[in-house]
């Protein structure tokens, strides 16, 4: 039986690992997508809440849900950076 060195990787494996670490889309495109998504979520939430709770509370709920989209986005970035160190 021969021992295999687990630390050495083949060139093909290195390329696969390198490509998995690359982002799918650029940060600029991601920010655009998150902006559109958060605005849409805020408007949709406010539109649904306003008839039952009133204008002020509906707008506040909309802003909350729009802000939560940004919190999830940046939280994901922070967790990803922490885990990939």
C-alpha positions as CSV (number, residue, x, y, z in Angstrom):
1,X,0.0,0.0,0.0
2,X,1.2,3.4,-0.8
3,X,0.4,6.6,1.1
4,X,-1.1,9.4,-0.9
5,X,-0.2,12.9,-0.1
6,X,-3.4,14.7,0.7
7,X,-2.0,18.2,0.5
8,X,-1.0,18.0,-3.2
9,X,-3.7,18.8,-5.6
10,X,-3.8,18.1,-9.3
11,X,-3.9,21.2,-11.6
12,X,-7.4,20.4,-12.7
13,X,-8.6,20.3,-9.0
14,X,-6.9,23.6,-8.4
15,X,-8.8,25.2,-11.3
16,X,-12.1,23.8,-10.1
17,X,-11.5,25.1,-6.6
18,X,-10.4,28.5,-7.9
19,X,-13.5,28.8,-10.1
20,X,-15.8,27.9,-7.1
21,X,-14.4,30.8,-5.1
22,X,-15.2,33.3,-7.9
23,X,-18.4,35.4,-7.5
24,X,-21.3,34.6,-9.8
25,X,-22.1,38.3,-10.5
26,X,-20.2,41.5,-9.8
27,X,-20.8,43.6,-6.7
28,X,-22.2,46.4,-8.8
29,X,-24.8,44.1,-10.4
30,X,-25.6,42.7,-7.0
31,X,-26.2,46.1,-5.5
32,X,-28.5,47.0,-8.4
33,X,-30.5,43.8,-7.9
34,X,-30.8,44.3,-4.1
35,X,-31.9,47.9,-4.6
36,X,-34.7,46.9,-7.0
37,X,-35.7,44.0,-4.7
38,X,-35.7,46.0,-1.6
39,X,-37.8,48.8,-3.1
40,X,-40.2,46.3,-4.6
41,X,-40.5,44.5,-1.2
42,X,-41.1,47.8,0.6
43,X,-43.8,49.0,-1.8
44,X,-45.5,45.6,-1.9
45,X,-45.5,45.3,1.9
46,X,-46.8,48.8,2.4
47,X,-49.5,48.3,-0.2
48,X,-50.7,45.2,1.7
49,X,-50.6,46.7,5.2
50,X,-52.0,50.2,4.5
51,X,-55.7,49.1,4.1
52,X,-55.7,47.3,7.5
53,X,-53.3,49.4,9.6
54,X,-53.2,52.9,8.1
55,X,-50.7,54.9,6.1
56,X,-48.1,55.5,8.8
57,X,-47.8,51.9,10.0
58,X,-48.0,50.6,6.5
59,X,-45.1,52.8,5.4
60,X,-43.1,51.8,8.5
61,X,-43.6,48.1,7.8
62,X,-42.6,48.6,4.2
63,X,-39.4,50.4,5.2
64,X,-38.7,47.6,7.7
65,X,-39.0,44.9,5.2
66,X,-36.9,46.9,2.6
67,X,-34.2,47.4,5.2
68,X,-34.2,43.7,6.1
69,X,-33.3,42.8,2.5
70,X,-30.2,45.0,2.9
71,X,-29.4,43.5,6.3
72,X,-29.6,39.9,4.8
73,X,-27.4,41.0,1.9
74,X,-24.6,42.5,3.9
75,X,-24.9,39.8,6.6
76,X,-24.3,37.2,3.9
77,X,-21.3,39.1,2.7
78,X,-19.8,39.3,6.2
79,X,-20.4,35.6,6.9
80,X,-18.9,34.6,3.6
81,X,-15.8,36.7,4.1
82,X,-15.4,35.3,7.7
83,X,-15.8,31.7,6.5
84,X,-13.4,32.0,3.5
85,X,-10.4,33.3,5.5
